[in-house]
Amino acid sequence: MLKKIKTSFTDTMGINYPIIAAPMFLVSNTDIVVEASEAGGIGTFPALNYRPIEQYAEALKNIKSRTKKPIGVNVIVNKSNTRQGEDIKVALDHGVEMFITSLGSPKSVIQDAHKNGAKVFCDVTNLEHALKVQDMGADGVIAVGAGAGGHAGPISPLVLIPWLKTRLQIPIIAAGGIAHGSMISACLALGASGVSVGTRFIASREAQVDQSYKDAIVNSTPEDIVMTTRVSGTPAAVINTPYVQKMGTDLPWAMKVLKDYKLTKKYMVPLIHLMGMKSLEAAATKPTWKTVWTAGQSVGLVEEILTVKEIYAKLINEYDESVKSLSQLGLE
Ligand SMILES: Cc1cc2nc3c(=O)[nH]c(=O)nc-3n(C[C@H](O)[C@H](O)[C@H](O)COP(=O)(O)O)c2cc1C
């Protein structure tokens, strides 16, 4: 197996492979983080996977006692997250090396993290937001493209990465649809310095989600993925289960009106979030007919449930093979 894939991202983080095990609500846990970082990539998890805050501190302590390699925490930086300040402080107290911010403005996270020498990578789906976070001092962006699990962006990664590259000086990490090593070499060829992989790790031995969710990842095709606003109000990618089909992928008319109306917006948005989180939680952890399973189009390339270590080895070997086959091109 390749000992290293060197990029500006691996240099910045001091890791061997530019492959992030992406933060996934309800899925990422201490075992996935430890195994991903020990495999030479970097494991990350959403702070909110551990509630209340004492459990989050406990999780960080557990991870840090099992690996000396860098790890990352994902913080949602909008008003729905009342724990934001504490999430950062507790992480910095435990020596977390990397933050991934999503949804709102990462300004204060960048300031706090930099005091401790930690790096901040911000989820973006377009150039405007990417330029803003670059100006704020972000260490890199995570370019979330079409096909991603979770809150996917609308732009094809084939366009998104080179587009961001035209104006950004900071590293770009590609996210969305990556489940095979050839996709990693493709992203690096487009100008990315690394990749962030989510959906693939749902079908890992370490993920503590219901077996039926893992089986659905293995058995689904890209055509089974639909976008719905019912989970959080923002389009999110889910498997088109009979329950999703029955519910439809749009918010009910009345909710949409209240969400967009100035006076009720500030109550509706967190309420929709909360209701969505509850339904995801129920579906991910126990068998229920109300199945709302978040996943991206890369389900089509996930054929078996493996350990995190095996997934890393497979991705790296596939990367190596694809780089070798590419280097044959153009040779007579
Ligand atoms: C089940 C699931 C939960 C997710 N939860 C979060 C989250 O809490 N915070 C976040 O920033 N991104 C979240 N994401 C997005 C991932 O961090 C990552 O950007 C995405 O999974 C990459 O696309 P892929 O799934 O096609 O590999 C989630 C994705 C999935 C599949």
The ligand as a Tripos MOL2 file, in Angstrom:
@<TRIPOS>MOLECULE
LIG
   31    33     1     0     0
SMALL
NO_CHARGES

@<TRIPOS>ATOM
      1 C1        -25.7780   10.5490    7.4240 C.3       1 LIG1
      2 C2        -25.0900   11.8570    7.1800 C.ar      1 LIG1
      3 C3        -25.0760   12.8180    8.1720 C.ar      1 LIG1
      4 C4        -24.3910   14.0350    7.9710 C.ar      1 LIG1
      5 N1        -24.3250   14.9330    8.9990 N.ar      1 LIG1
      6 C5        -23.5720   16.0490    8.8630 C.ar      1 LIG1
      7 C6        -23.4020   16.9460    9.9650 C.ar      1 LIG1
      8 O1        -23.9180   16.7400   11.0590 O.2       1 LIG1
      9 N2        -22.6400   18.0630    9.7630 N.ar      1 LIG1
     10 C7        -22.0370   18.3180    8.5610 C.ar      1 LIG1
     11 O2        -21.3510   19.3260    8.4430 O.2       1 LIG1
     12 N3        -22.1770   17.4860    7.5140 N.ar      1 LIG1
     13 C8        -22.9120   16.3600    7.6410 C.ar      1 LIG1
     14 N4        -23.0130   15.4860    6.5890 N.ar      1 LIG1
     15 C9        -22.2460   15.7530    5.3530 C.3       1 LIG1
     16 C10       -20.8630   15.0960    5.4240 C.3       1 LIG1
     17 O3        -20.0630   15.7140    6.3950 O.3       1 LIG1
     18 C11       -20.1380   15.1540    4.0620 C.3       1 LIG1
     19 O4        -20.0460   16.4730    3.5960 O.3       1 LIG1
     20 C12       -20.8510   14.3100    3.0050 C.3       1 LIG1
     21 O5        -21.2740   13.0930    3.5800 O.3       1 LIG1
     22 C13       -19.9540   14.0300    1.8320 C.3       1 LIG1
     23 O6        -20.6680   13.3980    0.8210 O.3       1 LIG1
     24 P1        -20.8210   11.7960    0.6700 P.3       1 LIG1
     25 O7        -21.8140   11.3750    1.7020 O.co2     1 LIG1
     26 O8        -21.3470   11.6600   -0.7020 O.co2     1 LIG1
     27 O9        -19.4870   11.1640    0.8830 O.co2     1 LIG1
     28 C14       -23.7300   14.2840    6.7410 C.ar      1 LIG1
     29 C15       -23.7760   13.3070    5.7410 C.ar      1 LIG1
     30 C16       -24.4320   12.1070    5.9390 C.ar      1 LIG1
     31 C17       -24.4260   11.0630    4.8530 C.3       1 LIG1
@<TRIPOS>BOND
     1     1     2 1
     2     2     3 ar
     3     2    30 ar
     4     3     4 ar
     5     4     5 ar
     6     4    28 ar
     7     5     6 ar
     8     6     7 ar
     9     6    13 1
    10     7     8 2
    11     7     9 ar
    12     9    10 ar
    13    10    11 2
    14    10    12 ar
    15    12    13 ar
    16    13    14 ar
    17    14    15 1
    18    14    28 ar
    19    15    16 1
    20    16    17 1
    21    16    18 1
    22    18    19 1
    23    18    20 1
    24    20    21 1
    25    20    22 1
    26    22    23 1
    27    23    24 1
    28    24    25 2
    29    24    26 1
    30    24    27 1
    31    28    29 ar
    32    29    30 ar
    33    30    31 1
@<TRIPOS>SUBSTRUCTURE
     1 LIG1         1 GROUP 0 **** ****
